[in-house]
Amino acid sequence: MPFSGDNTLRVQAEDILLNSDELNRLILDSASEAICGCDSEGICLFSNPSAARMLGYDHPAELLGKNMHALEHHTRKDGTPYPIEECPIYIGFQKNENVHRDDEVYWRKDGTSFPVEFWSHIVIREGKTLGAVITFIDITERKQAEAALRKSEEQNRSLLQINNAIITNLTQQALLRSISEALHPVISFDRCAITLYQPERDSFRFLAVEGELLSDYFRTGLELSRNETCGSWVFDHQRPLVRRDLEKEKQYPNERRLAAEGIHSLCVVPLALQGRCIGLLSLVSQQRDRYSNEDAVFLQEVANQVALAVQNMQAYQEIDSLKARLEKENVYLREELRAEHNFEEIVGNSPALLKALHAVEQVAPTDSTVLIYGETGTGKELVARAIHSRSSRNGRALVSVNCSAISAGLVESELFGHMKGAFTGALERRIGRFELANGGTIFLDEIGELCLETQVKLLRVLQEHEFEPVGSSHPLHVDVRVIAATNRNLPEAVQAGRFRSDLFYRLNVFPIELPPLRERHSDIPQLVAFCLSQFSKRLGKKINGVSRESMENLVNYPWPGNIRELQNVIERAIIVSADPTLRLDRDLMPVTSAAKGIEAPKADSPEDRRTDLKSSTPLLTLDEVERNHIFAALQHAGGVVDGPKGAAKILDLHPNTLRHRMDKLGIKSSRHRLS
């Protein structure tokens, strides 16, 4: 489409553009940028040498009088025609606007093109466009640098994605798939593969194969002997191998198979780790001359990361295999122990104990809350462990909390945790026991010792399964099974106002009563044998058994301290024993009648035992025996119950437990204070 105009305007343009002084001509001739002037019809009026040179002409005069668009701007860079109506310079003439573009090409005299950046500065007189001065430069080097930079960025992005894949993928197929997805934007291929060297068989095994081009031969698990594959050269030299045309360059059997599948290009790099090659990373393409030496260098960087990933994957698989093996062995050993001992360390088969264990078997598979009643030393924590180990939560933790051992000011922080700065000394966030037991079981021993304020929070956990750490206003949701235990009479504590009734009913879903040892006389020989086995091994002494007389004394003793007291007596006896047969001397046997001033019978004295059996004096009841024992302890402690020298310490009981028994037996501590 011709430019509009008349001879007068053209003459004016010539006057302006041609009648320059010599200085301006020198500037134009010496400029490295191409500069030319056109009239309103696009006809070249002047040109400097740089413009002629860039366009492939010998002299600027060859451009004069030519339509510049038809000469060097006639075709787009994709090869399609470029109508003048769509030319930015022409549009600028129509709109009286300057133009700047850097995304087009100019065409040389020989028919080749080059990327160009041009500026069109229009010349206007009396509101009419007379022409324009057009400046342009060849930006081939800039475009090449930008392309190289983009490629480098893509390669770095790909390496980062591969690094992330190495961290997150520990299975072979998932790893290669992630590597394949990261490589595709940078290097095109039809199939990629990881092969590992098998030193015991001197072969290469395909660890994983990924890509759109399927193969009946090259597949995961395939093994190739060393002399069958070009990978042997890569493995031996630890250098990349590039085949640009397999039809001409094939040397190994695997290359001939690839060529038969239509593969023409191949790039193989070593998976090297600390100077040792462990395998190969390979790419293949159906396109000839697809891979360059630069591609091989980049692929080698990828292979260095993949080698580390493969090593980590192999280590992970080995650990996983060993873990599975240990788990199976552990399950087997646990089943053997349970078949032999039923309830781990819970020893005995008395009717009272079997009744409690039957209740454990019933409630363990459920998620119901359990409240275990029993005197101190009866094994409440062992029962809690047995319930947890037989529940569906046995894969998570059993967290034990002794509520009586935590001071009132710290119990909430211990159970529910606290936030940093919640109180003086809270220097960091603390995870409480309930949060720690999430998904598992929490055992609250001596639940009756909790203060009323903490009981409210505990009730919320049982009802809503959530709590707020100290110093936080955001509730935390937990899934925890609660097993509680107490040696108190909780119904009496509820009536006295020391324990919340709503919490009691929440806890008392499934009560289990553990019998004291005085109601399990038939279990004492088994317990003694168990203690002997445990303590003799720990103390490094060989004890074969207990003398008959000592066993009779142990069976007949009421054991107010229950199993814990029995353990202490046996441990003391083993420590002082110099004989393989354990004999309990007078000072080792518990005192039963010191409160009445009666001398305790000598241990292992058959004569005394026969005299006692023939005597008409009635035997004491268990309550009387326990009462006398507490009397003796109180007299020895000067009437003091608590403290390091108190009666509770002597009897190895919790002070509250001792007070409870004293109340039950009608003993007032004030009557036994020494004057």
C-alpha positions as CSV (number, residue, x, y, z in Angstrom):
1,M,0.0,0.0,0.0
2,P,1.7,3.3,-1.1
3,F,2.2,6.1,1.2
4,S,0.2,9.3,0.5
5,G,1.8,12.6,-0.2
6,D,2.5,15.2,-3.0
7,N,5.7,16.6,-4.6
8,T,5.7,19.7,-2.4
9,L,5.9,17.7,0.8
10,R,8.6,15.5,-0.7
11,V,10.7,18.4,-1.7
12,Q,10.3,19.8,1.8
13,A,11.5,16.4,3.3
14,E,14.5,16.4,0.9
15,D,15.4,19.9,2.0
16,I,15.3,19.0,5.7
17,L,16.9,15.6,5.4
18,L,19.5,16.2,2.7
19,N,20.7,19.8,3.2
20,S,22.8,18.9,6.3
21,D,26.1,20.4,7.0
22,E,29.3,18.5,6.7
23,L,29.6,17.9,10.4
24,N,26.3,16.0,10.5
25,R,27.4,14.0,7.5
26,L,30.6,13.0,9.3
27,I,28.6,11.9,12.4
28,L,26.3,9.8,10.3
29,D,29.2,8.1,8.5
30,S,31.1,7.3,11.7
31,A,28.1,6.0,13.7
32,S,28.1,2.3,14.3
33,E,24.3,2.2,14.4
34,A,22.5,2.0,11.1
35,I,20.7,5.3,10.3
36,C,18.5,6.1,7.3
37,G,15.9,8.6,6.4
38,C,12.6,7.9,4.6
39,D,9.9,10.1,3.2
40,S,6.2,9.6,4.0
41,E,6.0,6.9,1.3
42,G,8.8,4.9,2.9
43,I,11.3,5.7,0.2
44,C,14.9,5.9,1.4
45,L,16.3,9.4,1.1
46,F,19.7,8.8,2.8
47,S,21.6,6.1,4.5
48,N,24.9,5.8,6.4
49,P,27.5,3.1,5.7
50,S,26.5,1.1,8.8
51,A,22.9,0.6,7.5
52,A,24.2,-0.6,4.1
53,R,26.7,-3.0,5.8
54,M,24.1,-4.5,8.1
55,L,21.7,-5.1,5.3
56,G,24.4,-6.7,3.1
57,Y,25.0,-3.9,0.6
58,D,28.3,-2.5,-0.6
59,H,27.4,1.2,-0.6
60,P,24.6,3.3,0.9
61,A,23.7,4.5,-2.6
62,E,22.2,1.1,-3.3
63,L,19.5,1.9,-0.8
64,L,18.5,5.3,-2.1
65,G,15.1,5.5,-3.8
66,K,14.1,2.1,-2.5
67,N,11.1,1.3,-0.4
68,M,12.7,0.3,2.9
69,H,9.8,-1.9,4.1
70,A,9.8,-3.8,0.8
71,L,13.6,-4.0,1.0
72,E,14.3,-5.3,4.5
73,H,11.1,-5.6,6.5
74,H,8.9,-7.6,4.1
75,T,8.7,-10.9,6.1
76,R,8.2,-11.8,9.8
77,K,10.8,-13.8,11.7
78,D,8.6,-16.9,11.4
79,G,8.7,-16.6,7.6
80,T,5.2,-15.3,7.0
81,P,4.6,-12.2,4.8
82,Y,4.6,-8.8,6.6
83,P,2.0,-6.4,5.0
84,I,3.0,-2.8,5.2
85,E,-0.3,-2.0,6.8
86,E,0.8,-3.9,9.8
87,C,4.3,-2.4,9.9
88,P,4.8,-0.4,13.2
89,I,6.7,2.3,11.3
90,Y,3.8,2.8,8.8
91,I,1.3,2.8,11.7
92,G,3.5,5.5,13.4
93,F,3.3,7.6,10.2
94,Q,-0.5,7.4,10.3
95,K,-0.6,8.3,14.0
96,N,2.2,10.8,14.0
97,E,4.0,8.7,16.7
98,N,7.5,7.6,17.2
99,V,8.1,3.8,17.3
100,H,10.5,1.6,19.2
101,R,10.7,-2.3,18.8
102,D,13.2,-5.0,19.7
103,D,11.2,-8.2,18.8
104,E,11.4,-8.2,15.0
105,V,13.9,-9.1,12.2
106,Y,15.3,-7.3,9.2
107,W,16.3,-9.1,6.0
108,R,19.7,-8.8,4.3
109,K,20.3,-8.7,0.5
110,D,21.3,-12.4,0.5
111,G,18.0,-13.5,2.0
112,T,19.2,-14.1,5.6
113,S,17.6,-12.3,8.6
114,F,18.9,-11.0,11.9
115,P,17.2,-9.8,15.1
116,V,16.9,-6.0,15.2
117,E,16.1,-3.2,17.6
118,F,14.9,-0.1,15.8
119,W,13.7,3.4,16.5
120,S,11.5,5.5,14.2
121,H,11.5,9.3,14.9
122,I,9.0,11.0,12.7
123,V,9.5,14.5,11.2
124,I,6.4,16.7,11.3
125,R,5.7,20.1,9.7
126,E,2.4,21.9,10.1
127,G,0.8,18.9,11.6
128,K,1.8,16.6,8.7
129,T,4.3,13.7,8.8
130,L,6.9,14.4,6.2
131,G,9.0,11.3,6.9
132,A,11.2,9.7,9.6
133,V,14.7,9.0,10.7
134,I,15.1,5.3,11.4
135,T,17.9,3.9,13.5
136,F,18.5,0.2,14.0
137,I,21.1,-2.2,15.4
138,D,21.8,-5.9,15.1
139,I,21.0,-7.6,18.4
140,T,22.1,-11.1,17.5
141,E,24.6,-11.3,20.3
142,R,22.2,-9.9,22.8
143,K,19.5,-12.5,21.8
144,Q,22.1,-15.3,22.0
145,A,23.2,-14.1,25.5
146,E,19.5,-13.9,26.6
147,A,18.9,-17.4,25.2
148,A,22.0,-18.7,27.0
149,L,20.8,-17.0,30.2
150,R,17.3,-18.5,29.9
151,K,18.8,-21.9,29.3
152,S,21.1,-21.5,32.3
153,E,18.1,-20.5,34.4
154,E,16.1,-23.5,33.2
155,Q,19.0,-25.8,34.0
156,N,19.4,-24.3,37.5
157,R,15.6,-24.6,38.0
158,S,15.8,-28.2,36.8
159,L,18.7,-29.0,39.1
160,L,16.7,-27.5,42.0
161,Q,13.7,-29.6,41.2
162,I,15.8,-32.7,41.0
163,N,17.4,-31.8,44.3
164,N,13.9,-31.5,45.8
165,A,12.9,-34.8,44.2
166,I,16.0,-36.4,45.8
167,I,14.9,-35.2,49.2
168,T,11.2,-36.2,48.9
169,N,11.3,-39.4,46.9
170,L,12.9,-42.6,48.3
171,T,11.4,-45.1,45.9
172,Q,13.1,-45.8,42.6
173,Q,10.2,-45.2,40.2
174,A,9.0,-42.1,42.0
175,L,12.6,-40.7,41.9
176,L,13.1,-41.3,38.2
177,R,9.7,-39.8,37.4
178,S,10.5,-36.7,39.3
179,I,13.9,-36.4,37.5
180,S,12.2,-37.0,34.2
181,E,9.7,-34.2,34.8
182,A,12.4,-31.8,35.8
183,L,14.6,-32.6,32.8
184,H,12.0,-32.3,30.1
185,P,11.9,-28.5,29.9
186,V,15.7,-28.4,29.4
187,I,16.5,-31.5,27.4
188,S,14.0,-33.3,25.3
189,F,14.1,-37.1,25.2
190,D,11.8,-40.0,24.5
191,R,13.0,-42.3,27.3
192,C,15.4,-42.0,30.3
193,A,16.8,-44.8,32.5
194,I,18.9,-45.4,35.6
195,T,21.0,-48.5,35.5
196,L,23.1,-49.8,38.4
197,Y,26.3,-51.8,38.2
198,Q,26.0,-55.3,39.8
199,P,29.6,-56.2,40.8
200,E,28.8,-59.7,41.8
201,R,27.6,-60.5,38.3
202,D,29.6,-57.9,36.4
203,S,26.4,-56.6,34.8
204,F,24.2,-53.5,34.6
205,R,20.6,-53.7,35.9
206,F,17.8,-51.2,34.9
207,L,16.7,-49.7,38.2
208,A,13.9,-47.7,36.6
209,V,12.8,-46.6,33.1
210,E,10.6,-43.6,32.4
211,G,9.3,-41.9,29.2
212,E,6.6,-41.9,26.5
213,L,8.5,-44.3,24.2
214,L,7.8,-47.9,25.5
215,S,10.0,-50.8,24.9
216,D,9.6,-54.6,25.3
217,Y,13.3,-55.0,25.9
218,F,14.6,-52.0,27.8
219,R,12.5,-52.3,31.0
220,T,12.9,-52.1,34.8
221,G,14.7,-55.2,36.1
222,L,16.5,-56.0,32.9
223,E,20.2,-57.0,33.3
224,L,22.8,-56.6,30.6
225,S,26.2,-58.1,30.8
226,R,29.2,-55.8,30.7
227,N,30.1,-56.5,27.0
228,E,26.5,-56.0,25.8
229,T,26.2,-52.2,26.5
230,C,27.9,-49.0,25.6
231,G,27.6,-48.2,29.3
232,S,30.7,-50.3,30.0
233,W,32.8,-47.6,28.2
234,V,31.1,-44.9,30.3
235,F,31.6,-47.0,33.5
236,D,35.3,-47.7,32.8
237,H,36.2,-44.1,31.7
238,Q,33.8,-42.3,34.0
239,R,33.1,-39.9,31.1
240,P,29.9,-39.0,29.2
241,L,29.1,-40.7,25.8
242,V,27.1,-38.9,23.1
243,R,25.9,-40.7,20.0
244,R,24.4,-38.3,17.4
245,D,23.5,-40.9,14.8
246,L,23.2,-44.5,16.1
247,E,22.8,-45.8,12.5
248,K,26.4,-44.7,11.8
249,E,27.9,-44.9,15.3
250,K,26.5,-48.1,16.8
251,Q,29.1,-50.4,18.3
252,Y,27.4,-52.4,21.1
253,P,24.5,-54.9,21.0
254,N,22.3,-52.5,23.1
255,E,22.9,-49.7,20.6
256,R,21.8,-52.0,17.7
257,R,18.6,-52.8,19.6
258,L,18.0,-49.0,20.2
259,A,18.5,-48.3,16.5
260,A,16.0,-51.0,15.7
261,E,13.5,-49.3,17.9
262,G,14.0,-46.0,15.9
263,I,16.3,-44.4,18.3
264,H,18.9,-42.1,16.6
265,S,20.5,-40.1,19.5
266,L,21.9,-41.3,22.8
267,C,23.5,-39.6,25.8
268,V,24.9,-41.7,28.7
269,V,26.7,-40.2,31.8
270,P,28.2,-42.0,34.8
271,L,26.6,-42.0,38.3
272,A,29.8,-41.3,40.2
273,L,30.1,-41.1,44.0
274,Q,33.4,-40.2,45.7
275,G,35.4,-41.3,42.7
276,R,33.5,-44.6,42.3
277,C,31.0,-45.3,39.6
278,I,27.8,-47.0,40.8
279,G,25.7,-46.9,37.6
280,L,24.5,-44.8,34.6
281,L,22.0,-42.2,33.7
282,S,20.9,-42.3,30.0
283,L,18.7,-40.4,27.7
284,V,17.6,-41.5,24.2
285,S,15.8,-39.7,21.4
286,Q,14.3,-40.6,18.0
287,Q,15.7,-37.3,16.6
288,R,19.1,-37.3,15.0
289,D,21.9,-35.1,16.4
290,R,19.7,-34.3,19.4
291,Y,22.4,-34.1,22.2
292,S,25.4,-31.8,22.3
293,N,28.5,-31.8,24.5
294,E,26.9,-29.0,26.5
295,D,23.9,-31.2,27.1
296,A,26.2,-34.0,28.3
297,V,27.9,-31.5,30.8
298,F,24.6,-30.5,32.2
299,L,23.4,-34.1,32.4
300,Q,26.5,-35.0,34.3
301,E,25.6,-32.4,37.0
302,V,22.2,-34.1,37.2
303,A,23.8,-37.5,37.5
304,N,26.0,-36.3,40.4
305,Q,22.8,-35.5,42.4
306,V,21.1,-38.7,41.2
307,A,24.1,-40.8,42.4
308,L,23.6,-39.4,45.9
309,A,19.9,-40.0,45.8
310,V,20.4,-43.6,44.7
311,Q,22.8,-44.2,47.6
312,N,20.3,-42.7,50.0
313,M,17.5,-44.7,48.5
314,Q,19.5,-47.9,48.9
315,A,20.3,-47.0,52.5
316,Y,16.6,-46.3,53.2
317,Q,15.6,-49.6,51.7
318,E,18.1,-51.4,53.8
319,I,17.0,-49.7,56.9
320,D,13.3,-50.3,56.0
321,S,14.1,-54.0,55.4
322,L,16.0,-54.3,58.8
323,K,13.2,-52.4,60.5
324,A,10.5,-54.8,59.1
325,R,12.7,-57.7,60.1
326,L,13.1,-56.4,63.7
327,E,9.4,-55.6,64.0
328,K,8.6,-59.2,63.0
329,E,11.1,-60.6,65.5
330,N,9.7,-58.3,68.1
331,V,6.1,-59.4,67.5
332,Y,7.2,-63.0,67.6
333,L,9.1,-62.5,70.9
334,R,6.2,-60.6,72.4
335,E,3.8,-63.3,71.5
336,E,6.1,-65.9,73.0
337,L,6.4,-63.8,76.2
338,R,2.6,-63.4,76.4
339,A,2.0,-67.0,75.8
340,E,4.4,-67.9,78.6
341,H,3.7,-65.1,81.1
342,N,0.3,-63.9,80.0
343,F,0.5,-60.4,81.4
344,E,4.2,-59.6,81.3
345,E,5.3,-58.8,84.9
346,I,1.9,-59.4,86.5
347,V,2.6,-62.6,88.3
348,G,0.1,-64.9,89.9
349,N,-3.0,-67.0,89.4
350,S,-5.1,-66.4,92.5
351,P,-8.9,-66.0,91.9
352,A,-8.8,-62.3,93.0
353,L,-6.0,-61.5,90.5
354,L,-7.5,-63.5,87.7
355,K,-10.7,-61.6,88.1
356,A,-8.9,-58.3,87.7
357,L,-7.0,-59.6,84.7
358,H,-10.2,-60.8,83.0
359,A,-11.5,-57.3,83.3
360,V,-8.3,-56.0,81.7
361,E,-8.9,-58.4,78.7
362,Q,-12.4,-57.1,78.3
363,V,-11.7,-53.4,78.3
364,A,-8.3,-53.3,76.6
365,P,-9.5,-53.4,72.9
366,T,-11.9,-50.5,73.5
367,D,-11.1,-46.8,73.9
368,S,-13.1,-46.6,77.2
369,T,-11.7,-44.7,80.1
370,V,-10.5,-47.0,82.9
371,L,-10.2,-46.2,86.6
372,I,-7.9,-48.6,88.6
373,Y,-8.5,-48.9,92.3
374,G,-5.9,-50.4,94.6
375,E,-3.6,-49.8,97.5
376,T,-0.1,-48.5,97.0
377,G,2.2,-51.2,95.6
378,T,-0.4,-53.4,94.1
379,G,0.8,-52.9,90.5
380,K,-1.6,-50.4,89.1
381,E,0.9,-49.1,86.5
382,L,1.6,-52.6,85.3
383,V,-2.2,-53.1,84.7
384,A,-2.3,-49.8,82.8
385,R,0.6,-51.0,80.6
386,A,-1.2,-54.3,80.0
387,I,-4.4,-52.4,78.9
388,H,-2.4,-50.1,76.6
389,S,-0.4,-53.0,75.0
390,R,-3.6,-54.8,74.2
391,S,-5.3,-51.8,72.7
392,S,-5.3,-50.5,69.1
393,R,-3.1,-47.6,70.4
394,N,-0.1,-49.8,71.3
395,G,1.9,-48.4,68.3
396,R,1.9,-45.0,70.1
397,A,3.2,-43.9,73.5
398,L,1.9,-44.7,77.0
399,V,2.6,-41.5,78.9
400,S,2.6,-41.9,82.7
401,V,2.0,-39.1,85.1
402,N,2.2,-39.4,88.9
403,C,-0.2,-36.6,90.0
404,S,0.9,-36.7,93.6
405,A,4.6,-36.1,92.7
406,I,3.9,-32.8,90.9
407,S,3.5,-29.6,92.9
408,A,0.1,-27.9,92.7
409,G,1.6,-24.9,91.0
410,L,3.1,-26.9,88.1
411,V,0.5,-29.6,87.6
412,E,-1.3,-27.7,84.8
413,S,1.9,-26.9,83.0
414,E,3.0,-30.6,83.3
415,L,-0.3,-31.9,82.0
416,F,-1.3,-29.3,79.4
417,G,2.0,-27.6,78.6
418,H,2.6,-23.8,78.5
419,M,3.5,-21.1,76.1
420,K,6.7,-19.1,76.1
421,G,6.4,-16.2,78.5
422,A,3.2,-17.7,80.2
423,F,4.8,-17.1,83.6
424,T,8.1,-16.2,85.1
425,G,10.6,-18.9,84.1
426,A,8.7,-20.0,81.0
427,L,11.6,-19.4,78.6
428,E,10.3,-21.7,75.9
429,R,7.2,-23.5,74.7
430,R,6.7,-26.7,76.7
431,I,4.7,-29.7,75.4
432,G,2.4,-31.1,78.0
433,R,1.8,-34.8,78.8
434,F,-1.6,-34.8,77.0
435,E,-0.1,-33.4,73.8
436,L,2.7,-35.9,74.0
437,A,0.2,-38.8,74.4
438,N,-1.8,-37.7,71.3
439,G,-2.9,-40.8,69.5
440,G,-1.8,-43.0,72.5
441,T,-2.7,-43.4,76.1
442,I,-2.1,-41.3,79.2
443,F,-1.9,-43.0,82.7
444,L,-2.8,-40.6,85.5
445,D,-1.6,-42.3,88.7
446,E,-2.9,-41.0,92.1
447,I,-5.7,-39.1,90.3
448,G,-7.3,-38.3,93.6
449,E,-4.4,-35.9,94.5
450,L,-5.4,-33.3,91.7
451,C,-6.6,-29.9,92.9
452,L,-10.1,-28.9,92.0
453,E,-9.0,-26.3,89.4
454,T,-7.0,-28.9,87.5
455,Q,-9.9,-31.3,87.7
456,V,-12.0,-28.8,85.7
457,K,-9.5,-28.8,82.9
458,L,-9.2,-32.5,82.9
459,L,-12.9,-32.8,82.7
460,R,-12.9,-30.7,79.5
461,V,-10.2,-33.0,78.0
462,L,-12.4,-36.0,78.6
463,Q,-15.6,-34.3,77.3
464,E,-14.3,-32.2,74.4
465,H,-10.9,-33.8,73.7
466,E,-9.3,-30.4,73.8
467,F,-7.4,-28.1,76.2
468,E,-5.6,-24.8,76.3
469,P,-1.9,-24.7,77.3
470,V,-1.1,-22.3,80.1
471,G,-0.8,-18.8,78.6
472,S,-2.6,-19.7,75.3
473,S,-6.1,-18.9,74.2
474,H,-6.1,-21.3,71.3
475,P,-7.4,-24.8,72.2
476,L,-5.5,-27.9,71.1
477,H,-7.4,-31.0,70.0
478,V,-6.1,-34.4,71.1
479,D,-7.1,-38.0,70.8
480,V,-6.0,-39.6,74.0
481,R,-7.3,-42.6,76.0
482,V,-7.2,-42.0,79.7
483,I,-6.4,-44.6,82.3
484,A,-6.5,-43.3,85.9
485,A,-5.5,-44.9,89.2
486,T,-6.0,-44.1,92.8
487,N,-5.5,-45.6,96.3
488,R,-8.2,-43.2,97.7
489,N,-11.9,-43.9,98.2
490,L,-13.1,-41.5,95.5
491,P,-16.8,-41.7,96.3
492,E,-16.0,-40.5,99.9
493,A,-13.8,-37.7,98.4
494,V,-16.7,-36.7,96.2
495,Q,-19.0,-36.5,99.2
496,A,-16.4,-34.5,101.1
497,G,-16.1,-32.0,98.2
498,R,-12.4,-32.9,97.5
499,F,-13.2,-34.4,94.1
500,R,-15.6,-33.3,91.5
501,S,-18.5,-35.7,91.0
502,D,-18.8,-35.0,87.2
503,L,-15.1,-35.9,86.8
504,F,-15.5,-39.0,88.9
505,Y,-18.4,-40.3,86.7
506,R,-16.3,-39.5,83.6
507,L,-13.4,-41.5,84.9
508,N,-15.4,-44.3,86.5
509,V,-16.5,-45.8,83.1
510,F,-14.8,-49.1,83.7
511,P,-13.5,-49.6,87.3
512,I,-10.9,-52.3,88.0
513,E,-10.2,-53.3,91.6
514,L,-6.7,-54.7,92.2
515,P,-6.6,-57.0,95.2
516,P,-3.9,-56.3,97.9
517,L,-1.2,-58.9,98.4
518,R,-2.8,-60.1,101.7
519,E,-5.7,-61.4,99.6
520,R,-3.3,-63.3,97.3
521,H,-1.4,-65.6,99.6
522,S,-1.3,-68.3,96.9
523,D,0.6,-65.9,94.6
524,I,3.4,-65.1,97.0
525,P,5.7,-68.1,96.1
526,Q,5.4,-67.1,92.4
527,L,6.2,-63.5,93.2
528,V,9.1,-64.5,95.3
529,A,10.5,-66.6,92.5
530,F,10.1,-63.7,90.1
531,C,11.8,-61.3,92.4
532,L,14.7,-63.8,93.0
533,S,15.2,-64.1,89.2
534,Q,15.1,-60.3,88.7
535,F,17.3,-59.2,91.7
536,S,19.8,-62.0,91.7
537,K,20.6,-61.3,88.0
538,R,20.9,-57.5,88.6
539,L,23.0,-57.9,91.8
540,G,25.2,-60.6,90.3
541,K,24.4,-63.3,92.8
542,K,23.4,-66.9,92.2
543,I,20.3,-67.7,94.4
544,N,18.7,-71.1,93.8
545,G,15.6,-70.7,96.0
546,V,14.2,-69.8,99.4
547,S,14.2,-72.0,102.5
548,R,10.9,-73.6,103.5
549,E,10.7,-71.8,106.8
550,S,11.4,-68.4,105.2
551,M,8.8,-69.0,102.5
552,E,6.2,-69.9,105.2
553,N,7.0,-66.6,107.0
554,L,6.6,-64.7,103.7
555,V,3.3,-66.3,102.9
556,N,1.8,-65.7,106.3
557,Y,2.9,-62.0,106.5
558,P,0.0,-59.5,105.7
559,W,2.2,-57.2,103.6
560,P,0.7,-53.8,104.2
561,G,3.1,-52.4,101.6
562,N,1.9,-55.0,99.1
563,I,4.2,-56.1,96.3
564,R,6.6,-53.2,96.7
565,E,7.3,-54.2,100.2
566,L,7.8,-57.8,99.2
567,Q,10.3,-56.7,96.5
568,N,12.2,-54.6,99.1
569,V,12.4,-57.5,101.6
570,I,13.7,-59.9,98.9
571,E,16.2,-57.4,97.5
572,R,17.6,-56.8,101.0
573,A,17.8,-60.6,101.7
574,I,19.7,-61.2,98.4
575,I,22.2,-58.4,99.2
576,V,23.2,-59.9,102.6
577,S,22.8,-63.5,101.5
578,A,26.0,-65.6,101.3
579,D,24.2,-68.9,100.6
580,P,22.6,-70.1,97.3
581,T,19.5,-70.8,99.4
582,L,17.8,-67.6,100.7
583,R,17.2,-67.4,104.4
584,L,15.5,-64.5,106.0
585,D,17.0,-63.6,109.4
586,R,15.2,-61.9,112.2
587,D,16.3,-58.4,111.2
588,L,15.1,-59.0,107.6
589,M,11.6,-60.1,108.4
590,P,8.9,-57.3,108.8
591,V,7.9,-56.4,112.3
592,T,4.3,-57.5,113.0
593,S,3.7,-56.9,116.7
594,A,6.2,-54.3,118.0
595,A,3.3,-52.0,118.8
596,K,2.2,-54.2,121.6
597,G,5.7,-54.7,122.9
598,I,5.7,-58.4,121.8
599,E,9.0,-59.6,120.5
600,A,8.7,-60.8,116.9
601,P,9.3,-64.6,116.4
602,K,12.6,-65.7,115.2
603,A,12.7,-66.5,111.5
604,D,13.4,-70.0,110.4
605,S,12.6,-71.4,113.9
606,P,10.6,-74.7,113.6
607,E,10.3,-75.1,117.3
608,D,8.6,-71.7,117.7
609,R,6.3,-72.4,114.8
610,R,5.2,-75.7,116.3
611,T,4.6,-74.0,119.6
612,D,2.5,-71.4,117.9
613,L,0.4,-74.0,116.1
614,K,-0.3,-75.9,119.4
615,S,-1.2,-72.8,121.3
616,S,-4.8,-72.1,122.1
617,T,-4.2,-68.3,121.7
618,P,-6.3,-67.1,118.8
619,L,-4.5,-65.6,115.7
620,L,-4.7,-61.9,115.1
621,T,-7.0,-60.6,112.2
622,L,-5.4,-58.9,109.2
623,D,-6.6,-55.5,110.4
624,E,-5.1,-56.1,113.8
625,V,-1.8,-57.1,112.2
626,E,-1.8,-54.0,110.0
627,R,-2.8,-51.8,112.9
628,N,0.1,-53.1,115.0
629,H,2.5,-52.6,112.2
630,I,1.4,-49.0,111.8
631,F,1.6,-48.5,115.6
632,A,5.2,-49.7,115.5
633,A,6.1,-47.4,112.7
634,L,4.5,-44.4,114.4
635,Q,6.3,-45.1,117.7
636,H,9.6,-45.4,115.8
637,A,8.9,-42.0,114.0
638,G,7.7,-40.3,117.2
639,G,4.2,-40.0,115.9
640,V,5.2,-38.2,112.7
641,V,3.5,-39.4,109.5
642,D,5.1,-37.4,106.7
643,G,8.7,-36.3,106.1
644,P,12.0,-38.1,105.6
645,K,11.9,-39.7,109.0
646,G,8.1,-40.2,109.2
647,A,6.1,-43.4,109.5
648,A,5.1,-43.2,105.8
649,K,8.8,-43.2,104.8
650,I,9.5,-46.2,107.1
651,L,6.5,-48.2,105.6
652,D,7.4,-47.1,102.0
653,L,3.9,-45.7,101.6
654,H,2.5,-42.4,100.3
655,P,1.6,-40.2,103.3
656,N,-2.0,-39.9,102.1
657,T,-2.2,-43.7,101.8
658,L,-1.0,-44.1,105.3
659,R,-3.5,-41.5,106.6
660,H,-6.3,-43.3,104.7
661,R,-5.4,-46.6,106.4
662,M,-5.1,-44.9,109.8
663,D,-8.6,-43.4,109.4
664,K,-9.9,-46.8,108.3
665,L,-8.3,-48.5,111.3
666,G,-9.2,-45.7,113.8
667,I,-5.6,-44.7,114.5
668,K,-4.9,-41.1,115.7
669,S,-1.3,-40.1,115.1
670,S,-1.4,-37.6,118.0
671,R,-1.7,-40.5,120.5
672,H,1.6,-41.9,119.6
673,R,3.8,-38.8,119.8
674,L,6.7,-39.3,122.2
675,S,6.9,-37.0,125.1
